Amino acid sequence: MEKEILKQAAMLMSEMRRNAVYKVVNRGLTVIVQQVKSMQPPRIFCSSILHRNA
């Protein structure tokens, strides 16, 4: 019985940790996108990427 509870607790902890990491990554990406948008118009940004890839 105790082992089962411990297993459940471990699963819950790993799930919470995964969710926390996902939230942090999501927030980080949002901040980066906002900074890029405020820095320069998207058109210039896209064309510079296209030129670099060409």
C-alpha positions in Angstrom: 0.0 0.0 0.0 2.7 2.5 1.0 4.7 1.7 -2.2 1.6 2.5 -4.3 1.2 5.9 -2.6 4.9 6.7 -3.1 4.6 5.8 -6.8 1.6 8.1 -7.1 3.4 10.9 -5.3 6.5 10.5 -7.6 4.3 10.6 -10.7 2.5 13.7 -9.5 5.8 15.4 -8.7 7.3 14.7 -12.1 4.1 15.8 -13.8 4.2 19.1 -11.8 7.8 19.6 -12.7 7.1 19.0 -16.4 4.2 21.6 -16.3 6.5 24.1 -14.5 9.2 23.7 -17.1 6.7 24.0 -19.9 5.3 27.2 -18.4 8.8 28.7 -18.0 9.7 27.9 -21.6 6.4 29.2 -22.9 6.9 32.5 -21.0 10.5 32.8 -22.2 9.4 32.3 -25.8 6.6 34.9 -25.4 9.1 37.5 -24.1 11.5 36.8 -26.9 8.8 37.2 -29.5 7.6 40.4 -28.0 11.1 41.8 -27.9 11.7 40.9 -31.6 8.4 42.5 -32.6 9.2 45.7 -30.7 12.7 45.9 -32.1 11.9 45.9 -35.8 9.0 45.3 -38.3 8.3 41.7 -39.0 8.8 42.3 -42.8 12.4 43.3 -42.3 13.0 40.4 -40.0 11.6 37.9 -42.4 13.4 39.3 -45.4 16.8 39.2 -43.5 16.1 35.5 -42.7 15.3 34.8 -46.3 18.4 36.5 -47.5 20.5 34.6 -45.0 19.1 31.3 -46.2 19.3 32.1 -49.9 
